[in-house]
């Protein structure tokens, strides 16, 4: 059976569980599997870029929707100004509450980014970050019928859904089987992504200057 879209995936889960009475529950198993995958996977297909323009005196900015983890953060000046992450406590200690200037650092508080120093001008800042996969569904209410997972890694979303289903149907002895298959699939996806990132050249250690003034 093909697993290229949401409908196929639901049918496959029912077949693998050998159950025809879980139609209303299978979407929940898929959603739980997606939540697990978003916590555990960090691969290039999850990376996106977003830009925004600062306003003078504005220190807080909302994180983009679907944000999972920062990959790179910079001001698009010439040359580019990298922004370094520091903890909220260190940011307050280094810059205080009223220091203004070109931002050099940032921290994360809840769903917001805090820049320091407070921007003294309008700057274009660019984020590269890991974003959640668009959830699978019938194509309405923010869902899609297929995504990168169904097209490129249907096994991992299938095994993830089966892990969530077995406790519900009180078939606990099968959990370890699907968990092992799931972890092997995750490991292969992550390793393939690492090979792709570094193909064609050898990794080298470089000295990088930190722009944060201590």
N, CA and C atoms as an extended XYZ file, in Angstrom:
642
Properties=species:S:1:pos:R:3:atomname:S:1:resname:S:1:resid:I:1 pbc="F F F"
N         0.844       -1.200        0.000 N   UNK     1
C         0.000        0.000        0.000 CA  UNK     1
C         0.873        1.241        0.000 C   UNK     1
N         0.563        2.226       -0.835 N   UNK     2
C         1.296        3.485       -0.865 CA  UNK     2
C         0.999        4.293        0.392 C   UNK     2
N         1.978        5.107        0.800 N   UNK     3
C         1.818        5.923        1.997 CA  UNK     3
C         2.092        7.391        1.687 C   UNK     3
N         1.729        7.812        0.482 N   UNK     4
C         2.092        9.141        0.033 CA  UNK     4
C         1.193       10.258        0.506 C   UNK     4
N         0.071        9.935        1.139 N   UNK     5
C        -0.810       11.006        1.618 CA  UNK     5
C        -1.536       10.574        2.885 C   UNK     5
N        -2.298       11.499        3.426 N   UNK     6
C        -2.962       11.294        4.718 CA  UNK     6
C        -3.955       10.136        4.680 C   UNK     6
N        -4.711       10.049        3.612 N   UNK     7
C        -5.695        8.974        3.497 CA  UNK     7
C        -5.015        7.613        3.464 C   UNK     7
N        -3.963        7.493        2.671 N   UNK     8
C        -3.222        6.231        2.601 CA  UNK     8
C        -2.615        5.871        3.954 C   UNK     8
N        -2.090        6.866        4.645 N   UNK     9
C        -1.467        6.624        5.943 CA  UNK     9
C        -2.481        6.099        6.949 C   UNK     9
N        -3.663        6.692        6.994 N   UNK    10
C        -4.700        6.210        7.924 CA  UNK    10
C        -5.086        4.774        7.609 C   UNK    10
N        -5.221        4.462        6.316 N   UNK    11
C        -5.585        3.094        5.930 CA  UNK    11
C        -4.477        2.115        6.307 C   UNK    11
N        -3.222        2.520        6.137 N   UNK    12
C        -2.105        1.635        6.468 CA  UNK    12
C        -2.043        1.369        7.969 C   UNK    12
N        -2.274        2.386        8.774 N   UNK    13
C        -2.256        2.202       10.228 CA  UNK    13
C        -3.324        1.207       10.649 C   UNK    13
N        -4.520        1.343       10.088 N   UNK    14
C        -5.591        0.391       10.392 CA  UNK    14
C        -5.200       -1.027        9.986 C   UNK    14
N        -4.570       -1.179        8.828 N   UNK    15
C        -4.149       -2.500        8.362 CA  UNK    15
C        -3.076       -3.095        9.260 C   UNK    15
N        -2.086       -2.301        9.626 N   UNK    16
C        -0.980       -2.814       10.440 CA  UNK    16
C        -1.461       -3.169       11.848 C   UNK    16
N        -2.465       -2.455       12.331 N   UNK    17
C        -3.035       -2.790       13.638 CA  UNK    17
C        -4.057       -3.912       13.540 C   UNK    17
N        -4.465       -4.225       12.304 N   UNK    18
C        -5.502       -5.225       12.058 CA  UNK    18
C        -6.780       -4.874       12.808 C   UNK    18
N        -7.129       -3.576       12.718 N   UNK    19
C        -8.332       -3.087       13.386 CA  UNK    19
C        -9.119       -2.220       12.410 C   UNK    19
N       -10.427       -2.411       12.412 N   UNK    20
C       -11.301       -1.615       11.542 CA  UNK    20
C       -12.209       -0.684       12.342 C   UNK    20
N       -11.979       -0.615       13.679 N   UNK    21
C       -12.862        0.154       14.548 CA  UNK    21
C       -12.178        1.389       15.139 C   UNK    21
N       -11.079        1.838       14.505 N   UNK    22
C       -10.308        2.945       15.074 CA  UNK    22
C       -10.322        4.187       14.187 C   UNK    22
N       -11.310        4.278       13.309 N   UNK    23
C       -11.350        5.390       12.352 CA  UNK    23
C       -11.276        6.745       13.027 C   UNK    23
N       -11.979        6.902       14.142 N   UNK    24
C       -12.009        8.193       14.822 CA  UNK    24
C       -10.748        8.463       15.634 C   UNK    24
N        -9.980        7.411       15.933 N   UNK    25
C        -8.800        7.563       16.779 CA  UNK    25
C        -7.497        7.695       15.997 C   UNK    25
N        -7.451        7.163       14.797 N   UNK    26
C        -6.209        7.163       14.024 CA  UNK    26
C        -5.660        8.574       13.789 C   UNK    26
N        -6.496        9.585       13.506 N   UNK    27
C        -5.940       10.945       13.395 CA  UNK    27
C        -5.204       11.393       14.647 C   UNK    27
N        -5.676       10.964       15.822 N   UNK    28
C        -4.984       11.299       17.065 CA  UNK    28
C        -3.609       10.631       17.109 C   UNK    28
N        -3.522        9.367       16.687 N   UNK    29
C        -2.238        8.674       16.688 CA  UNK    29
C        -1.239        9.377       15.763 C   UNK    29
N        -1.719        9.839       14.620 N   UNK    30
C        -0.852       10.542       13.676 CA  UNK    30
C        -0.390       11.870       14.276 C   UNK    30
N        -1.303       12.602       14.909 N   UNK    31
C        -0.946       13.888       15.509 CA  UNK    31
C         0.085       13.712       16.624 C   UNK    31
N        -0.070       12.666       17.422 N   UNK    32
C         0.903       12.397       18.481 CA  UNK    32
C         2.254       12.011       17.903 C   UNK    32
N         2.252       11.248       16.823 N   UNK    33
C         3.507       10.885       16.154 CA  UNK    33
C         4.191       12.135       15.601 C   UNK    33
N         3.419       13.049       15.032 N   UNK    34
C         3.992       14.289       14.513 CA  UNK    34
C         4.622       15.113       15.631 C   UNK    34
N         3.970       15.164       16.782 N   UNK    35
C         4.531       15.903       17.915 CA  UNK    35
C         5.865       15.292       18.342 C   UNK    35
N         5.935       13.977       18.358 N   UNK    36
C         7.183       13.290       18.708 CA  UNK    36
C         8.277       13.618       17.693 C   UNK    36
N         7.930       13.574       16.414 N   UNK    37
C         8.906       13.846       15.364 CA  UNK    37
C         9.419       15.287       15.431 C   UNK    37
N         8.533       16.229       15.702 N   UNK    38
C         8.953       17.623       15.804 CA  UNK    38
C         9.900       17.842       16.972 C   UNK    38
N         9.768       17.046       18.025 N   UNK    39
C        10.692       17.143       19.150 CA  UNK    39
C        12.045       16.529       18.832 C   UNK    39
N        12.079       15.491       18.011 N   UNK    40
C        13.287       14.696       17.870 CA  UNK    40
C        14.073       14.946       16.584 C   UNK    40
N        13.411       15.321       15.509 N   UNK    41
C        14.116       15.509       14.238 CA  UNK    41
C        14.612       16.947       14.084 C   UNK    41
N        15.833       17.074       13.586 N   UNK    42
C        16.360       18.375       13.187 CA  UNK    42
C        17.127       18.150       11.887 C   UNK    42
N        16.442       18.339       10.759 N   UNK    43
C        17.016       18.070        9.448 CA  UNK    43
C        16.761       19.257        8.520 C   UNK    43
N        17.490       19.277        7.416 N   UNK    44
C        17.443       20.414        6.503 CA  UNK    44
C        16.045       20.718        5.961 C   UNK    44
N        15.202       19.705        5.653 N   UNK    45
C        13.851       20.044        5.174 CA  UNK    45
C        13.006       20.820        6.186 C   UNK    45
N        13.442       20.868        7.436 N   UNK    46
C        12.705       21.615        8.453 CA  UNK    46
C        13.217       23.047        8.584 C   UNK    46
N        14.257       23.417        7.852 N   UNK    47
C        14.851       24.741        7.969 CA  UNK    47
C        14.129       25.757        7.080 C   UNK    47
N        13.880       26.924        7.625 N   UNK    48
C        13.285       28.023        6.865 CA  UNK    48
C        13.986       29.319        7.258 C   UNK    48
N        13.841       30.348        6.417 N   UNK    49
C        14.378       31.673        6.700 CA  UNK    49
C        13.233       32.664        6.853 C   UNK    49
N        13.448       33.617        7.721 N   UNK    50
C        12.447       34.654        7.927 CA  UNK    50
C        13.169       35.968        8.197 C   UNK    50
N        12.677       37.050        7.624 N   UNK    51
C        13.273       38.362        7.872 CA  UNK    51
C        12.241       39.288        8.494 C   UNK    51
N        12.736       40.251        9.256 N   UNK    52
C        11.873       41.268        9.847 CA  UNK    52
C        12.698       42.540       10.014 C   UNK    52
N        12.028       43.660       10.152 N   UNK    53
C        12.705       44.946       10.312 CA  UNK    53
C        12.451       45.457       11.725 C   UNK    53
N        13.536       45.833       12.405 N   UNK    54
C        13.395       46.362       13.756 CA  UNK    54
C        12.863       47.789       13.702 C   UNK    54
N        12.291       48.210       14.800 N   UNK    55
C        11.907       49.605       14.981 CA  UNK    55
C        12.779       50.201       16.077 C   UNK    55
N        13.095       51.470       15.949 N   UNK    56
C        13.909       52.129       16.971 CA  UNK    56
C        13.244       51.975       18.342 C   UNK    56
N        14.010       51.462       19.296 N   UNK    57
C        13.510       51.317       20.657 CA  UNK    57
C        12.754       50.030       20.926 C   UNK    57
N        12.536       49.221       19.904 N   UNK    58
C        11.793       47.969       20.103 CA  UNK    58
C        12.772       46.836       20.409 C   UNK    58
N        12.632       46.248       21.588 N   UNK    59
C        13.573       45.203       21.980 CA  UNK    59
C        12.996       43.795       21.864 C   UNK    59
N        11.669       43.650       21.821 N   UNK    60
C        11.034       42.331       21.772 CA  UNK    60
C        10.350       42.105       20.420 C   UNK    60
N        10.480       40.892       19.919 N   UNK    61
C         9.877       40.503       18.644 CA  UNK    61
C         9.302       39.105       18.786 C   UNK    61
N         8.141       38.878       18.169 N   UNK    62
C         7.516       37.558       18.242 CA  UNK    62
C         8.295       36.541       17.410 C   UNK    62
N         8.420       35.336       17.948 N   UNK    63
C         8.997       34.245       17.169 CA  UNK    63
C         8.039       33.862       16.050 C   UNK    63
N         8.550       33.412       14.906 N   UNK    64
C         7.665       32.979       13.822 CA  UNK    64
C         6.818       31.782       14.237 C   UNK    64
N         5.659       31.634       13.615 N   UNK    65
C         4.815       30.480       13.870 CA  UNK    65
C         5.517       29.191       13.489 C   UNK    65
N         5.334       28.156       14.287 N   UNK    66
C         5.962       26.870       14.001 CA  UNK    66
C         7.408       26.770       14.428 C   UNK    66
N         7.936       27.825       15.096 N   UNK    67
C         9.341       27.843       15.503 CA  UNK    67
C         9.659       26.680       16.447 C   UNK    67
N        10.795       26.017       16.179 N   UNK    68
C        11.276       24.954       17.058 CA  UNK    68
C        12.630       25.276       17.679 C   UNK    68
N        13.587       25.727       16.833 N   UNK    69
C        14.945       25.918       17.329 CA  UNK    69
C        15.706       26.826       16.368 C   UNK    69
N        16.545       27.707       16.942 N   UNK    70
C        17.308       28.627       16.121 CA  UNK    70
C        18.473       27.908       15.444 C   UNK    70
N        18.726       28.291       14.188 N   UNK    71
C        19.881       27.775       13.431 CA  UNK    71
C        20.902       28.881       13.208 C   UNK    71
N        20.434       30.069       12.853 N   UNK    72
C        21.317       31.219       12.658 CA  UNK    72
C        20.493       32.492       12.801 C   UNK    72
N        21.130       33.532       13.343 N   UNK    73
C        20.434       34.797       13.550 CA  UNK    73
C        21.423       35.915       13.253 C   UNK    73
N        21.038       36.869       12.384 N   UNK    74
C        21.987       37.880       11.945 CA  UNK    74
C        21.268       39.164       11.557 C   UNK    74
N        22.042       40.262       11.526 N   UNK    75
C        21.567       41.526       10.968 CA  UNK    75
C        22.158       41.642        9.579 C   UNK    75
N        21.326       41.955        8.611 N   UNK    76
C        21.789       42.024        7.224 CA  UNK    76
C        22.413       43.387        6.920 C   UNK    76
N        23.525       43.645        7.614 N   UNK    77
C        24.340       44.815        7.324 CA  UNK    77
C        25.451       44.386        6.369 C   UNK    77
N        26.316       45.318        6.018 N   UNK    78
C        27.461       44.997        5.163 CA  UNK    78
C        28.747       45.430        5.878 C   UNK    78
N        29.505       44.494        6.465 N   UNK    79
C        29.293       43.048        6.410 CA  UNK    79
C        28.181       42.603        7.357 C   UNK    79
N        27.761       41.361        7.217 N   UNK    80
C        26.707       40.804        8.054 CA  UNK    80
C        27.141       40.826        9.518 C   UNK    80
N        26.208       41.153       10.393 N   UNK    81
C        26.460       41.161       11.833 CA  UNK    81
C        25.795       39.952       12.475 C   UNK    81
N        26.562       38.948       12.894 N   UNK    82
C        25.945       37.797       13.554 CA  UNK    82
C        25.478       38.174       14.952 C   UNK    82
N        24.356       37.632       15.356 N   UNK    83
C        23.838       37.848       16.702 CA  UNK    83
C        24.066       36.592       17.520 C   UNK    83
N        24.598       36.762       18.703 N   UNK    84
C        24.957       35.625       19.549 CA  UNK    84
C        23.928       35.415       20.644 C   UNK    84
N        23.554       34.162       20.857 N   UNK    85
C        22.607       33.854       21.934 CA  UNK    85
C        23.316       33.901       23.273 C   UNK    85
N        22.700       34.578       24.241 N   UNK    86
C        23.137       34.512       25.626 CA  UNK    86
C        21.894       34.386       26.498 C   UNK    86
N        22.071       33.967       27.716 N   UNK    87
C        20.932       33.758       28.605 CA  UNK    87
C        20.309       35.098       28.983 C   UNK    87
N        19.030       35.099       29.388 N   UNK    88
C        18.404       36.356       29.809 CA  UNK    88
C        19.162       37.041       30.936 C   UNK    88
N        19.674       36.250       31.885 N   UNK    89
C        20.396       36.825       33.017 CA  UNK    89
C        21.680       37.520       32.552 C   UNK    89
N        22.428       36.860       31.648 N   UNK    90
C        23.662       37.446       31.147 CA  UNK    90
C        23.381       38.681       30.294 C   UNK    90
N        22.291       38.617       29.507 N   UNK    91
C        21.942       39.768       28.676 CA  UNK    91
C        21.664       40.993       29.539 C   UNK    91
N        20.925       40.815       30.625 N   UNK    92
C        20.622       41.950       31.501 CA  UNK    92
C        21.885       42.462       32.184 C   UNK    92
N        22.779       41.546       32.560 N   UNK    93
C        23.999       41.947       33.248 CA  UNK    93
C        24.923       42.741       32.316 C   UNK    93
N        25.005       42.323       31.038 N   UNK    94
C        25.925       42.963       30.103 CA  UNK    94
C        25.399       44.285       29.560 C   UNK    94
N        24.075       44.337       29.323 N   UNK    95
C        23.532       45.487       28.608 CA  UNK    95
C        22.558       46.332       29.423 C   UNK    95
N        22.129       45.856       30.580 N   UNK    96
C        21.185       46.626       31.364 CA  UNK    96
C        19.842       46.736       30.663 C   UNK    96
N        19.040       47.698       31.087 N   UNK    97
C        17.676       47.811       30.556 CA  UNK    97
C        17.498       48.956       29.571 C   UNK    97
N        18.497       49.853       29.452 N   UNK    98
C        18.300       51.037       28.621 CA  UNK    98
C        19.382       51.244       27.569 C   UNK    98
N        20.344       50.326       27.457 N   UNK    99
C        21.431       50.499       26.494 CA  UNK    99
C        20.900       50.375       25.075 C   UNK    99
N        21.239       51.348       24.235 N   UNK   100
C        20.819       51.313       22.835 CA  UNK   100
C        22.046       51.213       21.935 C   UNK   100
N        21.831       50.779       20.701 N   UNK   101
C        22.915       50.628       19.739 CA  UNK   101
C        22.549       49.572       18.715 C   UNK   101
N        23.522       49.189       17.910 N   UNK   102
C        23.283       48.092       16.971 CA  UNK   102
C        23.288       46.786       17.752 C   UNK   102
N        22.231       45.975       17.658 N   UNK   103
C        22.177       44.731       18.426 CA  UNK   103
C        23.379       43.831       18.156 C   UNK   103
N        23.856       43.187       19.204 N   UNK   104
C        24.953       42.236       19.111 CA  UNK   104
C        24.554       40.858       19.623 C   UNK   104
N        23.500       40.805       20.426 N   UNK   105
C        23.124       39.544       21.063 CA  UNK   105
C        21.607       39.451       21.157 C   UNK   105
N        21.149       38.261       21.480 N   UNK   106
C        19.724       38.045       21.664 CA  UNK   106
C        19.508       36.955       22.699 C   UNK   106
N        18.302       36.909       23.219 N   UNK   107
C        17.894       35.808       24.068 CA  UNK   107
C        16.441       35.485       23.761 C   UNK   107
N        15.962       34.379       24.278 N   UNK   108
C        14.585       33.939       24.059 CA  UNK   108
C        13.843       33.937       25.390 C   UNK   108
N        12.687       34.575       25.395 N   UNK   109
C        11.823       34.599       26.576 CA  UNK   109
C        10.422       34.248       26.125 C   UNK   109
N         9.952       33.080       26.507 N   UNK   110
C         8.643       32.622       26.044 CA  UNK   110
C         8.632       32.506       24.532 C   UNK   110
N         7.684       33.141       23.901 N   UNK   111
C         7.571       33.135       22.438 CA  UNK   111
C         8.132       34.404       21.814 C   UNK   111
N         9.045       35.073       22.523 N   UNK   112
C         9.604       36.315       22.023 CA  UNK   112
C        11.129       36.274       21.981 C   UNK   112
N        11.694       37.069       21.068 N   UNK   113
C        13.125       37.311       20.988 CA  UNK   113
C        13.395       38.676       21.621 C   UNK   113
N        14.410       38.738       22.450 N   UNK   114
C        14.838       40.015       23.011 CA  UNK   114
C        16.211       40.366       22.449 C   UNK   114
N        16.333       41.545       21.867 N   UNK   115
C        17.599       42.003       21.305 CA  UNK   115
C        18.332       42.905       22.287 C   UNK   115
N        19.660       42.865       22.206 N   UNK   116
C        20.476       43.758       23.019 CA  UNK   116
C        21.744       44.117       22.246 C   UNK   116
N        22.155       45.379       22.287 N   UNK   117
C        21.425       46.525       22.842 CA  UNK   117
C        20.085       46.746       22.141 C   UNK   117
N        19.263       47.600       22.732 N   UNK   118
C        17.991       47.960       22.112 CA  UNK   118
C        18.284       48.661       20.787 C   UNK   118
N        17.642       48.269       19.678 N   UNK   119
C        17.960       48.869       18.372 CA  UNK   119
C        17.859       50.392       18.379 C   UNK   119
N        18.910       51.026       17.850 N   UNK   120
C        18.931       52.484       17.745 CA  UNK   120
C        18.555       52.966       16.352 C   UNK   120
N        18.210       51.997       15.471 N   UNK   121
C        17.848       52.331       14.101 CA  UNK   121
C        17.007       51.190       13.547 C   UNK   121
N        16.608       51.322       12.287 N   UNK   122
C        15.877       50.240       11.627 CA  UNK   122
C        16.892       49.283       11.015 C   UNK   122
N        16.837       48.017       11.438 N   UNK   123
C        17.738       46.986       10.924 CA  UNK   123
C        16.916       45.833       10.371 C   UNK   123
N        17.386       45.259        9.278 N   UNK   124
C        16.774       44.036        8.766 CA  UNK   124
C        17.465       42.850        9.416 C   UNK   124
N        16.730       42.086       10.184 N   UNK   125
C        17.291       40.916       10.834 CA  UNK   125
C        16.741       39.655       10.169 C   UNK   125
N        17.586       38.658       10.062 N   UNK   126
C        17.230       37.429        9.363 CA  UNK   126
C        17.464       36.229       10.268 C   UNK   126
N        16.465       35.371       10.336 N   UNK   127
C        16.547       34.141       11.118 CA  UNK   127
C        16.555       32.944       10.191 C   UNK   127
N        17.386       31.967       10.517 N   UNK   128
C        17.258       30.631        9.934 CA  UNK   128
C        16.944       29.718       11.108 C   UNK   128
N        15.838       28.990       11.006 N   UNK   129
C        15.404       28.201       12.155 CA  UNK   129
C        14.719       26.924       11.708 C   UNK   129
N        14.606       25.999       12.642 N   UNK   130
C        13.874       24.768       12.396 CA  UNK   130
C        12.392       25.016       12.668 C   UNK   130
N        11.565       24.581       11.727 N   UNK   131
C        10.121       24.798       11.817 CA  UNK   131
C         9.399       23.457       11.861 C   UNK   131
N         8.308       23.402       12.597 N   UNK   132
C         7.504       22.194       12.654 CA  UNK   132
C         7.005       21.813       11.263 C   UNK   132
N         6.887       20.515       11.016 N   UNK   133
C         6.231       20.074        9.791 CA  UNK   133
C         4.773       20.527        9.812 C   UNK   133
N         4.279       20.961        8.677 N   UNK   134
C         2.856       21.283        8.583 CA  UNK   134
C         2.058       20.027        8.888 C   UNK   134
N         1.121       20.067        9.827 N   UNK   135
C         0.414       18.849       10.230 CA  UNK   135
C        -0.407       18.241        9.104 C   UNK   135
N        -0.469       16.928        9.125 N   UNK   136
C        -1.265       16.193        8.147 CA  UNK   136
C        -2.736       16.252        8.519 C   UNK   136
N        -3.572       16.244        7.495 N   UNK   137
C        -5.012       16.257        7.704 CA  UNK   137
C        -5.715       16.190        6.367 C   UNK   137
N        -6.943       16.640        6.354 N   UNK   138
C        -7.728       16.574        5.123 CA  UNK   138
C        -7.515       17.788        4.228 C   UNK   138
N        -6.531       18.639        4.586 N   UNK   139
C        -6.225       19.804        3.766 CA  UNK   139
C        -6.919       21.071        4.191 C   UNK   139
N        -7.686       21.023        5.267 N   UNK   140
C        -8.361       22.218        5.768 CA  UNK   140
C        -7.833       22.540        7.155 C   UNK   140
N        -8.139       23.748        7.629 N   UNK   141
C        -7.779       24.189        8.982 CA  UNK   141
C        -6.288       24.057        9.260 C   UNK   141
N        -5.457       24.518        8.319 N   UNK   142
C        -4.030       24.548        8.536 CA  UNK   142
C        -3.312       23.228        8.343 C   UNK   142
N        -3.973       22.252        7.748 N   UNK   143
C        -3.347       20.951        7.517 CA  UNK   143
C        -3.083       20.756        6.027 C   UNK   143
N        -2.265       19.733        5.743 N   UNK   144
C        -1.986       19.356        4.357 CA  UNK   144
C        -2.230       17.857        4.217 C   UNK   144
N        -2.528       17.416        3.014 N   UNK   145
C        -2.786       15.993        2.792 CA  UNK   145
C        -1.501       15.199        2.627 C   UNK   145
N        -0.387       15.902        2.327 N   UNK   146
C         0.916       15.243        2.246 CA  UNK   146
C         1.997       16.267        2.580 C   UNK   146
N         3.132       15.780        3.050 N   UNK   147
C         4.252       16.673        3.345 CA  UNK   147
C         5.559       15.909        3.132 C   UNK   147
N         6.654       16.489        3.586 N   UNK   148
C         7.959       15.857        3.362 CA  UNK   148
C         7.996       14.452        3.952 C   UNK   148
N         7.376       14.265        5.082 N   UNK   149
C         7.409       12.962        5.748 CA  UNK   149
C         6.705       11.887        4.927 C   UNK   149
N         5.518       12.177        4.435 N   UNK   150
C         4.796       11.152        3.670 CA  UNK   150
C         5.494       10.863        2.347 C   UNK   150
N         6.188       11.866        1.796 N   UNK   151
C         6.847       11.676        0.507 CA  UNK   151
C         8.213       11.007        0.639 C   UNK   151
N         8.922       11.285        1.740 N   UNK   152
C        10.307       10.844        1.853 CA  UNK   152
C        10.582        9.899        3.013 C   UNK   152
N         9.739        9.897        4.029 N   UNK   153
C         9.972        9.040        5.196 CA  UNK   153
C         8.656        8.509        5.751 C   UNK   153
N         7.858        7.840        4.909 N   UNK   154
C         6.563        7.353        5.396 CA  UNK   154
C         6.691        6.324        6.504 C   UNK   154
N         7.836        5.595        6.516 N   UNK   155
C         8.015        4.585        7.559 CA  UNK   155
C         8.064        5.207        8.945 C   UNK   155
N         8.733        6.367        9.073 N   UNK   156
C         8.894        6.938       10.404 CA  UNK   156
C         7.575        7.473       10.953 C   UNK   156
N         6.728        8.058       10.102 N   UNK   157
C         5.436        8.530       10.583 CA  UNK   157
C         4.503        7.354       10.863 C   UNK   157
N         4.623        6.277       10.081 N   UNK   158
C         3.826        5.069       10.332 CA  UNK   158
C         4.214        4.448       11.667 C   UNK   158
N         5.524        4.215       11.880 N   UNK   159
C         5.964        3.602       13.131 CA  UNK   159
C         5.620        4.485       14.327 C   UNK   159
N         5.749        5.808       14.151 N   UNK   160
C         5.401        6.710       15.240 CA  UNK   160
C         3.938        6.604       15.628 C   UNK   160
N         3.067        6.505       14.629 N   UNK   161
C         1.633        6.369       14.910 CA  UNK   161
C         1.325        5.028       15.577 C   UNK   161
N         2.015        3.976       15.174 N   UNK   162
C         1.793        2.654       15.777 CA  UNK   162
C         2.245        2.639       17.234 C   UNK   162
N         3.335        3.359       17.535 N   UNK   163
C         3.774        3.471       18.934 CA  UNK   163
C         2.672        4.070       19.790 C   UNK   163
N         2.003        5.093       19.264 N   UNK   164
C         0.943        5.760       20.013 CA  UNK   164
C        -0.326        4.915       20.095 C   UNK   164
N        -0.544        4.075       19.087 N   UNK   165
C        -1.783        3.299       19.031 CA  UNK   165
C        -1.786        2.108       19.978 C   UNK   165
N        -0.646        1.438       20.115 N   UNK   166
C        -0.623        0.182       20.875 CA  UNK   166
C        -1.051        0.330       22.327 C   UNK   166
N        -0.612        1.356       23.059 N   UNK   167
C        -1.120        1.488       24.433 CA  UNK   167
C        -2.630        1.705       24.484 C   UNK   167
N        -3.156        2.413       23.477 N   UNK   168
C        -4.591        2.685       23.456 CA  UNK   168
C        -5.395        1.402       23.317 C   UNK   168
N        -4.902        0.477       22.500 N   UNK   169
C        -5.630       -0.778       22.292 CA  UNK   169
C        -5.147       -1.876       23.237 C   UNK   169
N        -4.328       -1.454       24.227 N   UNK   170
C        -3.849       -2.371       25.276 CA  UNK   170
C        -3.055       -3.548       24.684 C   UNK   170
N        -2.194       -3.213       23.744 N   UNK   171
C        -1.331       -4.212       23.117 CA  UNK   171
C         0.125       -3.827       23.396 C   UNK   171
N         0.449       -3.723       24.685 N   UNK   172
C         1.720       -3.157       25.109 CA  UNK   172
C         2.930       -3.946       24.625 C   UNK   172
N         2.779       -5.238       24.380 N   UNK   173
C         3.930       -6.034       23.971 CA  UNK   173
C         4.460       -5.648       22.597 C   UNK   173
N         3.682       -4.912       21.818 N   UNK   174
C         4.128       -4.498       20.484 CA  UNK   174
C         4.837       -3.136       20.485 C   UNK   174
N         4.766       -2.434       21.602 N   UNK   175
C         5.329       -1.088       21.647 CA  UNK   175
C         6.826       -1.111       21.344 C   UNK   175
N         7.554       -2.035       21.972 N   UNK   176
C         9.005       -2.073       21.795 CA  UNK   176
C         9.382       -2.368       20.348 C   UNK   176
N         8.595       -3.193       19.669 N   UNK   177
C         8.856       -3.505       18.268 CA  UNK   177
C         8.804       -2.241       17.418 C   UNK   177
N         7.727       -1.481       17.570 N   UNK   178
C         7.586       -0.257       16.765 CA  UNK   178
C         8.573        0.814       17.205 C   UNK   178
N         8.880        0.858       18.495 N   UNK   179
C         9.828        1.848       18.988 CA  UNK   179
C        11.222        1.615       18.404 C   UNK   179
N        11.620        0.349       18.328 N   UNK   180
C        12.917        0.021       17.734 CA  UNK   180
C        12.958        0.415       16.262 C   UNK   180
N        11.897        0.070       15.532 N   UNK   181
C        11.832        0.427       14.108 CA  UNK   181
C        11.830        1.944       13.926 C   UNK   181
N        11.108        2.633       14.792 N   UNK   182
C        11.040        4.097       14.722 CA  UNK   182
C        12.410        4.718       14.956 C   UNK   182
N        13.105        4.273       15.993 N   UNK   183
C        14.413        4.837       16.317 CA  UNK   183
C        15.418        4.570       15.205 C   UNK   183
N        15.368        3.395       14.593 N   UNK   184
C        16.264        3.090       13.477 CA  UNK   184
C        15.982        4.012       12.284 C   UNK   184
N        14.710        4.256       12.017 N   UNK   185
C        14.347        5.142       10.908 CA  UNK   185
C        14.800        6.571       11.179 C   UNK   185
N        14.582        7.063       12.410 N   UNK   186
C        15.019        8.398       12.797 CA  UNK   186
C        16.531        8.531       12.638 C   UNK   186
N        17.257        7.518       13.106 N   UNK   187
C        18.715        7.549       13.047 CA  UNK   187
C        19.206        7.620       11.602 C   UNK   187
N        18.588        6.858       10.719 N   UNK   188
C        18.994        6.863        9.313 CA  UNK   188
C        18.694        8.205        8.652 C   UNK   188
N        17.554        8.798        8.974 N   UNK   189
C        17.208       10.106        8.412 CA  UNK   189
C        18.207       11.160        8.862 C   UNK   189
N        18.533       11.146       10.166 N   UNK   190
C        19.454       12.140       10.707 CA  UNK   190
C        20.851       11.969       10.118 C   UNK   190
N        21.311       10.735        9.990 N   UNK   191
C        22.644       10.489        9.438 CA  UNK   191
C        22.707       10.857        7.953 C   UNK   191
N        21.645       10.574        7.220 N   UNK   192
C        21.611       10.954        5.810 CA  UNK   192
C        21.676       12.468        5.663 C   UNK   192
N        20.999       13.189        6.557 N   UNK   193
C        21.028       14.638        6.519 CA  UNK   193
C        22.430       15.159        6.827 C   UNK   193
N        23.105       14.560        7.790 N   UNK   194
C        24.465       14.986        8.134 CA  UNK   194
C        25.425       14.736        6.976 C   UNK   194
N        25.272       13.595        6.299 N   UNK   195
C        26.132       13.314        5.143 CA  UNK   195
C        25.882       14.339        4.040 C   UNK   195
N        24.638       14.702        3.841 N   UNK   196
C        24.293       15.658        2.794 CA  UNK   196
C        24.870       17.040        3.090 C   UNK   196
N        24.852       17.438        4.349 N   UNK   197
C        25.365       18.755        4.725 CA  UNK   197
C        26.866       18.866        4.476 C   UNK   197
N        27.589       17.770        4.659 N   UNK   198
C        29.045       17.832        4.613 CA  UNK   198
C        29.631       17.139        3.389 C   UNK   198
N        28.795       16.768        2.425 N   UNK   199
C        29.313       16.099        1.240 CA  UNK   199
C        30.146       17.063        0.412 C   UNK   199
N        31.235       16.561       -0.145 N   UNK   200
C        32.050       17.373       -1.047 CA  UNK   200
C        33.190       18.112       -0.397 C   UNK   200
N        33.217       18.168        0.922 N   UNK   201
C        34.317       18.847        1.596 CA  UNK   201
C        34.489       18.270        2.992 C   UNK   201
N        35.685       18.390        3.519 N   UNK   202
C        35.955       17.920        4.857 CA  UNK   202
C        35.645       19.012        5.868 C   UNK   202
N        35.176       18.583        7.032 N   UNK   203
C        34.894       19.535        8.097 CA  UNK   203
C        36.212       20.055        8.666 C   UNK   203
N        36.273       21.375        8.919 N   UNK   204
C        37.458       21.985        9.493 CA  UNK   204
C        37.065       22.825       10.691 C   UNK   204
N        37.935       22.872       11.681 N   UNK   205
C        37.707       23.687       12.862 CA  UNK   205
C        38.242       25.085       12.592 C   UNK   205
N        37.406       26.095       12.814 N   UNK   206
C        37.821       27.478       12.590 CA  UNK   206
C        37.647       28.273       13.877 C   UNK   206
N        38.512       29.235       14.072 N   UNK   207
C        38.368       30.148       15.192 CA  UNK   207
C        37.354       31.218       14.818 C   UNK   207
N        36.320       31.374       15.636 N   UNK   208
C        35.262       32.342       15.353 CA  UNK   208
C        35.245       33.389       16.457 C   UNK   208
N        35.325       34.634       16.061 N   UNK   209
C        35.302       35.717       17.042 CA  UNK   209
C        33.886       35.973       17.501 C   UNK   209
N        33.696       36.079       18.809 N   UNK   210
C        32.383       36.399       19.358 CA  UNK   210
C        32.209       37.899       19.394 C   UNK   210
N        31.094       38.375       18.827 N   UNK   211
C        30.868       39.807       18.777 CA  UNK   211
C        30.341       40.400       20.075 C   UNK   211
N        30.024       39.544       21.065 N   UNK   212
C        29.480       40.045       22.323 CA  UNK   212
C        30.606       40.617       23.170 C   UNK   212
N        30.433       41.817       23.671 N   UNK   213
C        31.433       42.455       24.498 CA  UNK   213
C        31.177       42.145       25.957 C   UNK   213
N        32.153       41.525       26.595 N   UNK   214
C        32.022       41.195       28.026 CA  UNK   214
C        32.784       42.199       28.884 C   UNK   214
